[in-house]
Amino acid sequence: MRMTALALAATTLILGACGNTVEQRIGGAAVGAGTGAMVAGPVGAVVGGAAGALTGPSVTRTVRRASR
């Protein structure tokens, strides 16, 4: 369990550092990891965190555009 938490934290930090704004990436990773953890446990948390970090900025842009 501890190793999973460390892997999740490391993945979040690494993915959060690349790309658009860090807030969008970390926010997307957090939402994705939470959703993935509820659906598929620790493995889902890692996969969901990675997917959320990668798609976070595009989702944010789409929501901002739609709410104007």
TITOR-433551 format. One record per residue (C-alpha): residue in three letters; residue number from 1; x, y, z. Coordinates in nm, 2 decimals. Example, Ala and Ser with C-alpha at 12.3 -4.5 7.8 and 13.67 -1.06 7.14 Angstrom:
REM residues 2
ALA  1  1.23  -0.45  0.78
SER  2  1.37  -0.11  0.71
***
This chain:
REM residues 68
MET  1  0.00  0.00  0.00
ARG  2  0.28  0.24  0.09
MET  3  0.46  0.17  -0.24
THR  4  0.14  0.24  -0.43
ALA  5  0.10  0.57  -0.26
LEU  6  0.46  0.66  -0.34
ALA  7  0.42  0.56  -0.70
LEU  8  0.10  0.77  -0.72
ALA  9  0.27  1.07  -0.57
ALA  10  0.57  1.04  -0.80
THR  11  0.35  1.00  -1.11
THR  12  0.15  1.30  -1.01
LEU  13  0.45  1.52  -0.96
ILE  14  0.62  1.41  -1.28
LEU  15  0.31  1.46  -1.50
GLY  16  0.23  1.78  -1.32
ALA  17  0.56  1.93  -1.42
CYS  18  0.51  1.88  -1.80
GLY  19  0.30  2.10  -2.02
ASN  20  0.04  2.38  -1.98
THR  21  -0.03  2.51  -1.63
VAL  22  0.06  2.30  -1.33
GLU  23  -0.27  2.37  -1.17
GLN  24  -0.46  2.22  -1.46
ARG  25  -0.24  1.91  -1.47
ILE  26  -0.24  1.85  -1.10
GLY  27  -0.62  1.91  -1.07
GLY  28  -0.68  1.68  -1.36
ALA  29  -0.46  1.41  -1.21
ALA  30  -0.63  1.44  -0.87
VAL  31  -0.98  1.40  -1.02
GLY  32  -0.86  1.12  -1.25
ALA  33  -0.69  0.94  -0.96
GLY  34  -0.99  0.97  -0.74
THR  35  -1.22  0.84  -1.00
GLY  36  -0.99  0.56  -1.10
ALA  37  -0.94  0.45  -0.74
MET  38  -1.32  0.42  -0.69
VAL  39  -1.36  0.22  -1.00
ALA  40  -1.05  -0.01  -1.01
GLY  41  -0.86  0.04  -0.69
PRO  42  -0.49  0.13  -0.68
VAL  43  -0.42  0.04  -1.04
GLY  44  -0.72  0.25  -1.15
ALA  45  -0.58  0.54  -0.94
VAL  46  -0.25  0.53  -1.13
VAL  47  -0.41  0.50  -1.47
GLY  48  -0.68  0.76  -1.39
GLY  49  -0.42  1.00  -1.26
ALA  50  -0.21  0.97  -1.57
ALA  51  -0.52  1.01  -1.80
GLY  52  -0.64  1.31  -1.59
ALA  53  -0.30  1.48  -1.61
LEU  54  -0.29  1.44  -1.98
THR  55  -0.64  1.55  -2.06
GLY  56  -0.68  1.81  -1.78
PRO  57  -0.59  2.12  -1.99
SER  58  -0.81  2.03  -2.28
VAL  59  -1.11  1.97  -2.06
THR  60  -1.05  2.30  -1.88
ARG  61  -1.03  2.49  -2.21
THR  62  -1.35  2.32  -2.34
VAL  63  -1.54  2.40  -2.02
ARG  64  -1.43  2.76  -2.02
ARG  65  -1.53  2.80  -2.39
ALA  66  -1.87  2.64  -2.32
SER  67  -1.94  2.86  -2.02
ARG  68  -1.90  3.19  -2.20
***
